[in-house]
């Protein structure tokens, strides 16, 4: 039986990091990324539908995590990328607490589409479903790595918090 991972959660981010680092293709496509410059990302997820989630049904650890990392319906994940390796992936409270070369912002619904493979990352950026702060030319140089990152995220058997714990 395939284990499902809840999105967004620290566990999902850890699984994402693990899979990125297992991918030989990603390691090759990301070679040189962030070497001599900051290739880290903050993923900003806006409009998380907290009001439609049955918080009382959440496991205690997940309720604590959401309480700590989802503020006014927004959460941030810090993804440390360098030379084809993901050095870390974790939720953070405030994007000012870390130094990242890039911030990618989008709605929860669009992040869901990205993480299931329903939306491709470059198309999401070009159609303004996502906003990118940082050097877009560098991202374009590493389009293959960005595509692989999306493919890897969509390979995770994911459940979404607003679907699993929807208010009745």
N, C-alpha and C positions, 0 to 999 in steps of 0.2 A: 504494500500500500504506500502511495506517495504522500509524504507529509506536506500539508499546506502551511504557508507562512503568512501571517497577518500584516497587512500594509495599511498605514505606515507604522513601523515599529523598529526598535533597535534590532530585534531578531531578523527582520527582513533586510536591514542594512548589512548586518553581519553575513547573511547568506549571499547578498550581492557582492560584497568584498571577496568572499571565499570563491565564488564562481568566476569573478574577473581574474583572480590570481590563478585559477586552474586553466584558464583559456590560453593556449599557445598562440592562437590567432590574435587575441587582444594584446598579448605581450609583444608580438611582432609589430602590430599596427600602432601601438602606443610607444614604440621605441623612440626615445628622444623627447617625448612629451614632458614638459616641466623640468628639463635638465638645464640648469642655469637660470631658470625663471620659474615663477610660481604657477604650477599647473593644477592647483587644488580648486575644487568647486564647492560652492554652497548651493544646495538645491532648496529653493524656497517653495513650499506648498501652501497656497492660499485657499481660502474658502473651504476648509475641512468642515464638513457638515456636523459639527459637534452637537447641535440641537436635535439632530435626527438620530443620534446614537443613544441607546439605552445604557447609560453609564453604570447604573446599578447592576447590570448583568455582566459587566466586564470583570475578568479576573483581576484581583487586587494589584498585581504587579503591572498589568497593562493600564489600569485606571491611574496608578501613580505616575507611570511614564507619560500618559497623555496629559495629566494635570501639570506635569513638570515641563513638557516640551511643546505643547500646543497652546499658544497664547492668542486669544481673539481669533481663533480659527486658522492660525498660521503656524507652520512648523518649519524648522530648518535642519538640514542634514549636511554634515561636513564630509566631503569625499576627498581623500588625499591621494593624488595621482602623480606618479613620477616614473618615467622611463618604462612604461608598460606594466607597472605594478600599482595595485591599490594598497597603499600603506595603512589606510584606515577608513572607516565609514561609521559615523555615529551621529545621533541627534545632538543638536546644540540648542541652548536657550536663546543666545543672542549672536547674530552674525558678526558683531563687533568684537566678540571674544576670540576670533581666529583671523588669520590672514589668508585670504584665498584670492587667487588670480581671476576667478570667474564666479559670477552669481547667475544661476538660471532660475527664473521665476515663472510660475504657472499655477493655474487653478488645480484643485484636487482632481476634478473631473478629467482635465487634460493629462495630469500625471498618471491617473489610472489608465488612460488610453495608451500612454507611452509605455507603461510597465507591462501592459498586456500585448504589446505589439500592434495594437489597432492604429497607432500613430507613429510615424517615423520621426526621429529627432530633428533632422535637417528640415523636413517639411514643416514640422511644428515651429521651428525658429523662423523660417521664411514666411510662413502665413501668420506670424505674430501670435500664435497660440502660447508661445513661450517668449520670454524676454531674456536676453543675454547681456549681462554687463561683463565687459572684458574684451580682449582682443579677438574679434570675430575672424580675422585673417588667420590667426593661429588655429582656431577651431576648424576652419575650412581646410587647412593643411592636413588635419588629422580626421577628415570626414570618415574614413574607414573605421578608425578607433571609436568614434562617436556612434556609428551604426552598430558596431559590435557591442558596445555598452548597452544600447537599447535591446539588441537581440538577447543578450545575456539576462537583462532584467526580465524580459518576457518569458525566459525559460524557467523562471522561478514559479513554482506552483503557488499562486497567491490568492488569498482571500482578502476582501476589503472590509475594513472596520464598519463602514456605514451599511454594508449588506449583512454581515454576520451579526452585528449587534444593533440592528435597526429597531427603533421604537415601534411597538405594536400598535 
